[in-house]
């Protein structure tokens, strides 16, 4: 990443932005990226399509740049590549990349001379009470070097009680003060459907980012909740779209290609084919992944029946390799206060995302009793898992790599 950044000069960035200057739907384009003498010389590039994000009334790209991975602290070339193709939505959080994500976004924008109104910035708070939420926002605004964020989420929400009247009043005040434009939450645990159903009854929720991938398509409660949110005009953003296995496995290798697309591209296109979904946020930690996802987003051809069937086969054949996060089922079968679903999610971060340090740090924040995962008899959890996940094998591996 450092080498890539060194190869991109400030003048190069001005040129990179020229192609996307006319495609920004948030306001004035990207004039800060363009030298007047460069405009005519830069050919037009295909732009990622845009959709309206629910009641916000704003159009955002269908592909969003996730910031959970480490970004270059000064000038990350992947962010520049995003802007070339109209991906001007950066998804951040106070905790991403060890707390460095927001600062990296601010540094990129300052170094590249990007006008604030030309980029949509979403960030998130791990504090879900009104006072903590507001305090985290103040820190986020400082790190991002901005007076406002376009969207602020309660991050990884699990308890719907935090969607309280007090939080609604806090959100309304922060909007009036100009510190946030919109509010919502992210969620990826077993009660996603329950949280979406509750949100559909709350007029102050603008958008939700939730776990949704090809393994969820037949989930009736989740689909009913998505319908309710869509009817309530709540913007829906899909995350965890790749449905990554809990650990390394060989079963997905036969699905490297799904028709003309890679497996990664195909499952994104499947998500975009759902009219209820505005966009998908993607963990694009390399320039190659970024370019592949942009190519899939810009291509107008939809998945054919053979490709849809291939995705369905992939879902069926790898179902036992992916934890669905329903740890209330497997935890209840085990005589220990462990957090199986959460632990396997961190194992996926370690093995699939390659975020070894971040995965260990997240695991270390679990309650002490939940970290005592070695020596537990997980055979009852294996029997209880509705998807046939070998919980015992994965938890043994988690003990080996997350407690190192």
TITORPA-239631 format. One record per residue (C-alpha): residue number from 1; residue in one letter; y negated, z, x. Coordinates in nm, 3 decimals. Each point is the difference from the previous one (the first is absolute). Layout:
N
- NUM; A; Y; Z; X
...
//
This chain:
404
- 1; X; 0.000; 0.000; 0.000
- 2; X; -0.237; 0.084; 0.280
- 3; X; 0.067; -0.336; 0.165
- 4; X; -0.062; -0.184; -0.327
- 5; X; -0.328; 0.184; -0.048
- 6; X; -0.116; -0.091; 0.349
- 7; X; 0.057; -0.368; -0.074
- 8; X; -0.232; 0.010; -0.301
- 9; X; -0.367; 0.006; 0.090
- 10; X; -0.286; 0.093; -0.231
- 11; X; -0.094; -0.368; -0.029
- 12; X; 0.362; -0.079; -0.091
- 13; X; -0.028; 0.250; -0.283
- 14; X; -0.310; -0.172; -0.131
- 15; X; 0.202; -0.321; -0.016
- 16; X; 0.300; 0.170; -0.158
- 17; X; -0.215; 0.120; -0.284
- 18; X; -0.158; -0.331; -0.080
- 19; X; 0.299; -0.136; -0.189
- 20; X; 0.015; 0.300; -0.228
- 21; X; -0.375; 0.039; -0.052
- 22; X; 0.004; -0.202; -0.321
- 23; X; 0.308; 0.165; -0.148
- 24; X; -0.111; 0.361; -0.033
- 25; X; -0.031; 0.095; -0.366
- 26; X; -0.160; 0.339; 0.063
- 27; X; -0.350; -0.120; 0.065
- 28; X; -0.170; -0.169; 0.289
- 29; X; 0.296; -0.135; 0.195
- 30; X; 0.022; 0.080; 0.370
- 31; X; -0.332; -0.110; 0.145
- 32; X; 0.029; 0.256; 0.275
- 33; X; 0.296; -0.190; 0.138
- 34; X; -0.159; -0.343; 0.014
- 35; X; -0.245; -0.158; 0.243
- 36; X; -0.205; -0.269; -0.172
- 37; X; 0.087; -0.257; 0.265
- 38; X; 0.373; 0.067; -0.050
- 39; X; 0.021; -0.050; -0.377
- 40; X; 0.029; -0.377; -0.004
- 41; X; 0.248; -0.005; 0.287
- 42; X; 0.261; 0.226; -0.154
- 43; X; 0.252; -0.170; -0.233
- 44; X; 0.079; 0.160; -0.334
- 45; X; 0.312; 0.213; -0.005
- 46; X; 0.221; 0.073; -0.300
- 47; X; -0.099; 0.324; -0.166
- 48; X; 0.230; 0.261; -0.148
- 49; X; -0.030; -0.013; -0.381
- 50; X; -0.183; 0.278; -0.181
- 51; X; 0.058; 0.190; -0.323
- 52; X; -0.206; 0.243; -0.203
- 53; X; 0.085; 0.366; 0.065
- 54; X; 0.015; 0.141; -0.350
- 55; X; -0.305; 0.175; -0.138
- 56; X; -0.182; -0.016; 0.334
- 57; X; -0.087; -0.357; -0.095
- 58; X; 0.016; -0.098; 0.368
- 59; X; 0.218; -0.272; 0.144
- 60; X; 0.204; 0.093; 0.306
- 61; X; 0.248; -0.203; 0.207
- 62; X; 0.361; 0.014; -0.115
- 63; X; 0.097; 0.101; 0.355
- 64; X; -0.156; 0.320; 0.135
- 65; X; -0.010; 0.122; 0.359
- 66; X; 0.177; 0.335; 0.030
- 67; X; -0.131; 0.238; 0.264
- 68; X; 0.289; 0.241; 0.044
- 69; X; 0.079; -0.144; 0.344
- 70; X; -0.210; 0.051; 0.310
- 71; X; -0.297; -0.232; 0.030
- 72; X; -0.188; -0.082; 0.315
- 73; X; -0.268; 0.273; 0.014
- 74; X; -0.275; -0.245; 0.091
- 75; X; 0.075; -0.344; -0.139
- 76; X; 0.333; -0.084; -0.159
- 77; X; 0.076; -0.376; -0.006
- 78; X; 0.217; 0.033; -0.311
- 79; X; -0.302; 0.105; -0.205
- 80; X; -0.187; -0.307; 0.126
- 81; X; 0.293; -0.220; -0.097
- 82; X; -0.001; 0.156; -0.347
- 83; X; -0.363; -0.093; -0.054
- 84; X; 0.061; -0.359; 0.107
- 85; X; 0.225; -0.045; -0.302
- 86; X; -0.191; 0.208; -0.253
- 87; X; 0.194; 0.325; 0.031
- 88; X; -0.307; 0.222; -0.009
- 89; X; 0.168; 0.309; -0.149
- 90; X; 0.088; 0.269; 0.255
- 91; X; 0.223; 0.284; -0.117
- 92; X; -0.063; 0.321; 0.196
- 93; X; 0.069; 0.373; -0.031
- 94; X; -0.120; 0.318; 0.162
- 95; X; 0.345; 0.055; 0.153
- 96; X; 0.105; -0.351; 0.102
- 97; X; 0.087; -0.058; 0.366
- 98; X; -0.053; 0.364; 0.082
- 99; X; -0.343; -0.001; -0.160
- 100; X; -0.130; -0.296; 0.204
- 101; X; 0.015; -0.275; -0.265
- 102; X; -0.341; 0.051; -0.160
- 103; X; -0.176; 0.014; 0.336
- 104; X; 0.171; -0.321; 0.111
- 105; X; -0.117; -0.182; -0.314
- 106; X; -0.356; 0.121; 0.056
- 107; X; 0.007; -0.106; 0.363
- 108; X; 0.128; -0.346; -0.088
- 109; X; -0.271; -0.054; -0.259
- 110; X; -0.273; 0.121; 0.232
- 111; X; 0.118; -0.203; 0.297
- 112; X; 0.048; -0.316; -0.204
- 113; X; -0.331; 0.042; -0.182
- 114; X; 0.155; -0.007; -0.346
- 115; X; -0.219; 0.092; -0.293
- 116; X; 0.138; 0.296; -0.193
- 117; X; -0.022; -0.168; -0.342
- 118; X; 0.220; -0.286; 0.122
- 119; X; 0.309; 0.219; 0.044
- 120; X; 0.184; 0.213; -0.253
- 121; X; 0.108; 0.331; 0.151
- 122; X; 0.246; 0.229; -0.171
- 123; X; 0.080; 0.339; 0.147
- 124; X; 0.199; 0.299; -0.117
- 125; X; 0.007; 0.378; -0.002
- 126; X; 0.306; 0.217; 0.056
- 127; X; -0.192; 0.283; -0.172
- 128; X; 0.048; -0.030; -0.375
- 129; X; -0.217; 0.284; -0.130
- 130; X; -0.361; -0.096; -0.082
- 131; X; -0.158; 0.203; 0.281
- 132; X; 0.247; -0.121; 0.262
- 133; X; -0.026; -0.356; -0.125
- 134; X; -0.378; 0.003; 0.037
- 135; X; 0.017; 0.162; 0.343
- 136; X; 0.245; -0.262; 0.124
- 137; X; -0.223; -0.273; -0.138
- 138; X; -0.293; 0.132; 0.202
- 139; X; 0.211; -0.022; 0.316
- 140; X; 0.122; -0.349; -0.092
- 141; X; -0.354; -0.127; -0.052
- 142; X; -0.098; 0.137; 0.338
- 143; X; 0.296; -0.160; 0.178
- 144; X; -0.052; -0.329; -0.179
- 145; X; -0.373; 0.009; 0.077
- 146; X; -0.084; -0.096; -0.357
- 147; X; -0.186; 0.149; -0.293
- 148; X; 0.274; -0.089; -0.246
- 149; X; 0.359; -0.115; -0.043
- 150; X; 0.094; -0.259; -0.258
- 151; X; 0.307; 0.197; -0.107
- 152; X; 0.111; 0.354; 0.074
- 153; X; 0.356; 0.107; -0.078
- 154; X; 0.180; 0.328; -0.036
- 155; X; 0.258; -0.081; 0.266
- 156; X; 0.375; 0.019; -0.068
- 157; X; -0.051; 0.186; -0.326
- 158; X; 0.305; 0.185; -0.131
- 159; X; -0.140; 0.253; -0.246
- 160; X; -0.167; -0.153; -0.306
- 161; X; -0.179; 0.329; -0.067
- 162; X; -0.251; -0.101; 0.268
- 163; X; -0.117; -0.277; -0.236
- 164; X; -0.206; 0.267; -0.169
- 165; X; -0.329; 0.009; -0.194
- 166; X; -0.153; 0.171; 0.303
- 167; X; 0.102; -0.290; 0.223
- 168; X; -0.139; -0.245; -0.254
- 169; X; -0.337; 0.178; 0.006
- 170; X; 0.000; 0.002; 0.380
- 171; X; 0.078; -0.370; 0.012
- 172; X; -0.277; -0.083; -0.248
- 173; X; -0.252; 0.199; 0.203
- 174; X; 0.106; -0.164; 0.327
- 175; X; -0.044; -0.340; -0.166
- 176; X; -0.350; 0.092; -0.117
- 177; X; -0.083; 0.118; 0.352
- 178; X; 0.108; -0.339; 0.132
- 179; X; 0.274; 0.136; 0.224
- 180; X; 0.289; -0.171; -0.177
- 181; X; 0.004; -0.311; -0.215
- 182; X; 0.344; 0.053; -0.156
- 183; X; 0.277; 0.260; -0.007
- 184; X; 0.376; 0.008; -0.039
- 185; X; 0.312; 0.120; 0.176
- 186; X; 0.301; -0.114; 0.198
- 187; X; 0.358; 0.110; -0.066
- 188; X; 0.350; -0.082; 0.122
- 189; X; 0.232; 0.280; -0.104
- 190; X; 0.253; 0.021; -0.282
- 191; X; -0.262; 0.073; -0.269
- 192; X; -0.202; -0.320; 0.046
- 193; X; 0.066; -0.107; -0.360
- 194; X; -0.105; 0.340; -0.132
- 195; X; -0.326; -0.008; 0.196
- 196; X; -0.080; -0.354; -0.114
- 197; X; 0.059; 0.096; -0.363
- 198; X; -0.237; 0.294; 0.032
- 199; X; -0.262; -0.215; 0.174
- 200; X; 0.010; -0.247; -0.288
- 201; X; -0.145; 0.274; -0.224
- 202; X; -0.284; 0.084; 0.240
- 203; X; -0.308; -0.224; -0.026
- 204; X; -0.135; 0.110; 0.338
- 205; X; 0.292; -0.141; 0.206
- 206; X; -0.101; -0.343; 0.131
- 207; X; 0.301; -0.101; 0.211
- 208; X; 0.339; 0.116; 0.127
- 209; X; 0.189; -0.096; 0.313
- 210; X; 0.371; 0.063; -0.054
- 211; X; 0.343; -0.076; 0.141
- 212; X; 0.125; -0.320; -0.154
- 213; X; 0.251; -0.245; 0.140
- 214; X; 0.289; -0.225; -0.100
- 215; X; 0.230; 0.300; -0.048
- 216; X; -0.230; 0.127; -0.279
- 217; X; -0.010; -0.313; -0.216
- 218; X; 0.265; 0.128; -0.242
- 219; X; -0.139; 0.354; -0.017
- 220; X; -0.083; 0.032; -0.371
- 221; X; -0.208; 0.322; 0.016
- 222; X; -0.205; -0.141; 0.288
- 223; X; -0.056; -0.330; -0.179
- 224; X; -0.108; 0.180; -0.316
- 225; X; -0.246; 0.205; 0.205
- 226; X; -0.134; -0.312; 0.170
- 227; X; -0.048; -0.159; -0.342
- 228; X; -0.194; 0.306; -0.116
- 229; X; -0.230; -0.013; 0.304
- 230; X; -0.049; -0.374; -0.036
- 231; X; -0.097; 0.048; -0.364
- 232; X; -0.242; 0.276; 0.106
- 233; X; -0.152; -0.246; 0.252
- 234; X; 0.095; 0.216; 0.299
- 235; X; 0.024; -0.209; 0.316
- 236; X; 0.350; 0.007; 0.150
- 237; X; 0.062; -0.045; 0.372
- 238; X; 0.356; -0.019; 0.129
- 239; X; 0.107; 0.167; 0.324
- 240; X; 0.338; 0.039; 0.173
- 241; X; 0.070; -0.352; -0.121
- 242; X; 0.261; -0.068; 0.266
- 243; X; 0.232; 0.269; -0.137
- 244; X; 0.096; 0.093; 0.356
- 245; X; 0.332; 0.161; 0.067
- 246; X; 0.001; 0.365; 0.100
- 247; X; 0.126; -0.089; 0.345
- 248; X; 0.111; -0.300; 0.202
- 249; X; 0.279; -0.193; -0.165
- 250; X; 0.160; -0.343; 0.025
- 251; X; 0.044; -0.086; -0.368
- 252; X; -0.344; -0.162; -0.036
- 253; X; 0.051; -0.243; 0.291
- 254; X; 0.153; -0.267; -0.225
- 255; X; -0.326; -0.001; -0.197
- 256; X; -0.228; -0.089; 0.290
- 257; X; -0.086; -0.310; -0.202
- 258; X; -0.035; -0.030; -0.377
- 259; X; -0.044; -0.370; -0.065
- 260; X; -0.306; -0.122; 0.192
- 261; X; -0.121; 0.355; 0.051
- 262; X; 0.094; 0.286; 0.226
- 263; X; 0.135; 0.301; -0.184
- 264; X; -0.331; 0.181; 0.058
- 265; X; -0.201; -0.289; -0.144
- 266; X; 0.230; -0.047; -0.297
- 267; X; -0.019; 0.357; -0.122
- 268; X; -0.381; -0.009; 0.025
- 269; X; -0.011; -0.316; -0.209
- 270; X; 0.229; 0.167; -0.253
- 271; X; -0.247; 0.289; -0.031
- 272; X; -0.296; -0.238; -0.038
- 273; X; 0.182; -0.184; -0.278
- 274; X; -0.041; 0.311; -0.216
- 275; X; -0.328; -0.047; -0.188
- 276; X; -0.042; 0.377; -0.033
- 277; X; -0.038; 0.034; 0.376
- 278; X; -0.340; -0.076; 0.151
- 279; X; 0.100; 0.020; 0.366
- 280; X; 0.252; 0.120; 0.255
- 281; X; -0.100; 0.212; 0.298
- 282; X; 0.202; -0.089; 0.307
- 283; X; 0.083; 0.176; 0.325
- 284; X; -0.092; -0.288; 0.230
- 285; X; 0.031; 0.155; 0.344
- 286; X; 0.022; -0.328; 0.188
- 287; X; -0.189; -0.328; -0.007
- 288; X; 0.325; -0.181; -0.082
- 289; X; 0.062; 0.208; -0.314
- 290; X; -0.360; -0.045; -0.102
- 291; X; 0.014; -0.378; 0.031
- 292; X; 0.331; -0.022; -0.187
- 293; X; -0.133; 0.207; -0.290
- 294; X; -0.322; -0.201; -0.017
- 295; X; 0.205; -0.321; -0.006
- 296; X; 0.205; 0.132; -0.291
- 297; X; -0.311; 0.108; -0.189
- 298; X; -0.178; -0.333; 0.047
- 299; X; 0.298; -0.217; -0.096
- 300; X; -0.026; -0.101; -0.365
- 301; X; 0.373; -0.055; -0.053
- 302; X; 0.177; 0.277; -0.189
- 303; X; 0.353; 0.122; 0.059
- 304; X; 0.272; -0.214; -0.153
- 305; X; 0.298; 0.129; -0.195
- 306; X; 0.225; -0.018; 0.307
- 307; X; -0.247; 0.210; 0.197
- 308; X; -0.030; 0.257; -0.279
- 309; X; 0.379; 0.026; -0.013
- 310; X; 0.013; 0.042; 0.378
- 311; X; -0.243; 0.293; -0.024
- 312; X; 0.213; 0.153; -0.275
- 313; X; 0.308; -0.031; 0.222
- 314; X; -0.191; 0.155; 0.287
- 315; X; -0.102; 0.292; -0.221
- 316; X; 0.359; 0.052; -0.118
- 317; X; 0.162; -0.026; 0.342
- 318; X; -0.248; 0.232; 0.173
- 319; X; -0.051; 0.251; -0.281
- 320; X; 0.208; 0.266; 0.173
- 321; X; -0.212; -0.034; 0.315
- 322; X; -0.335; 0.086; -0.156
- 323; X; -0.101; 0.345; -0.123
- 324; X; -0.186; -0.022; -0.330
- 325; X; -0.175; 0.332; 0.054
- 326; X; 0.166; 0.176; -0.294
- 327; X; 0.066; 0.311; 0.204
- 328; X; 0.005; 0.221; -0.307
- 329; X; 0.350; -0.141; -0.058
- 330; X; 0.152; 0.032; 0.347
- 331; X; -0.188; 0.318; 0.093
- 332; X; 0.141; 0.176; -0.305
- 333; X; 0.351; -0.071; 0.127
- 334; X; -0.059; 0.157; 0.343
- 335; X; -0.005; 0.373; 0.074
- 336; X; -0.304; -0.018; 0.229
- 337; X; -0.381; -0.032; -0.051
- 338; X; -0.015; -0.340; 0.169
- 339; X; -0.212; -0.300; -0.112
- 340; X; 0.247; -0.288; 0.014
- 341; X; -0.212; -0.278; -0.148
- 342; X; -0.305; 0.093; 0.206
- 343; X; 0.206; 0.031; 0.317
- 344; X; 0.160; -0.341; -0.052
- 345; X; -0.341; -0.153; -0.058
- 346; X; -0.112; 0.133; 0.337
- 347; X; 0.322; -0.133; 0.152
- 348; X; -0.090; -0.342; -0.141
- 349; X; -0.343; 0.027; 0.163
- 350; X; 0.176; 0.078; 0.329
- 351; X; 0.268; -0.268; -0.013
- 352; X; -0.153; -0.284; -0.202
- 353; X; -0.374; 0.031; 0.059
- 354; X; 0.044; 0.109; 0.362
- 355; X; -0.236; 0.296; -0.056
- 356; X; 0.199; 0.252; 0.200
- 357; X; -0.283; 0.240; 0.082
- 358; X; -0.149; -0.014; -0.349
- 359; X; 0.341; 0.057; -0.161
- 360; X; 0.066; 0.308; 0.214
- 361; X; -0.348; 0.135; -0.066
- 362; X; 0.041; -0.044; -0.376
- 363; X; 0.342; 0.168; 0.005
- 364; X; -0.145; 0.289; 0.201
- 365; X; -0.249; 0.068; -0.282
- 366; X; 0.278; 0.071; -0.249
- 367; X; 0.067; 0.367; -0.080
- 368; X; 0.212; 0.166; 0.268
- 369; X; 0.298; 0.037; -0.232
- 370; X; -0.013; -0.371; -0.087
- 371; X; 0.022; -0.086; 0.370
- 372; X; 0.334; 0.177; 0.038
- 373; X; 0.202; -0.310; -0.078
- 374; X; 0.276; 0.031; 0.261
- 375; X; 0.328; 0.167; -0.095
- 376; X; -0.043; -0.048; -0.376
- 377; X; 0.291; -0.129; -0.207
- 378; X; -0.141; -0.317; -0.156
- 379; X; 0.324; -0.120; -0.157
- 380; X; -0.109; 0.119; -0.345
- 381; X; -0.323; -0.198; 0.044
- 382; X; 0.204; -0.310; 0.080
- 383; X; 0.190; 0.047; -0.324
- 384; X; -0.317; 0.063; -0.200
- 385; X; -0.201; -0.298; 0.125
- 386; X; -0.010; -0.257; -0.284
- 387; X; -0.030; -0.284; 0.250
- 388; X; 0.279; 0.095; 0.239
- 389; X; -0.221; 0.080; 0.298
- 390; X; 0.190; 0.168; 0.283
- 391; X; -0.238; 0.296; 0.007
- 392; X; 0.210; 0.191; 0.253
- 393; X; -0.011; -0.282; 0.257
- 394; X; -0.374; -0.051; -0.035
- 395; X; -0.078; 0.371; 0.016
- 396; X; 0.207; 0.034; 0.317
- 397; X; -0.203; -0.281; 0.153
- 398; X; -0.323; 0.160; -0.120
- 399; X; 0.100; 0.322; 0.175
- 400; X; 0.047; -0.198; 0.319
- 401; X; -0.325; -0.197; 0.001
- 402; X; -0.254; 0.194; -0.205
- 403; X; 0.054; 0.335; 0.166
- 404; X; -0.014; -0.137; 0.355
//
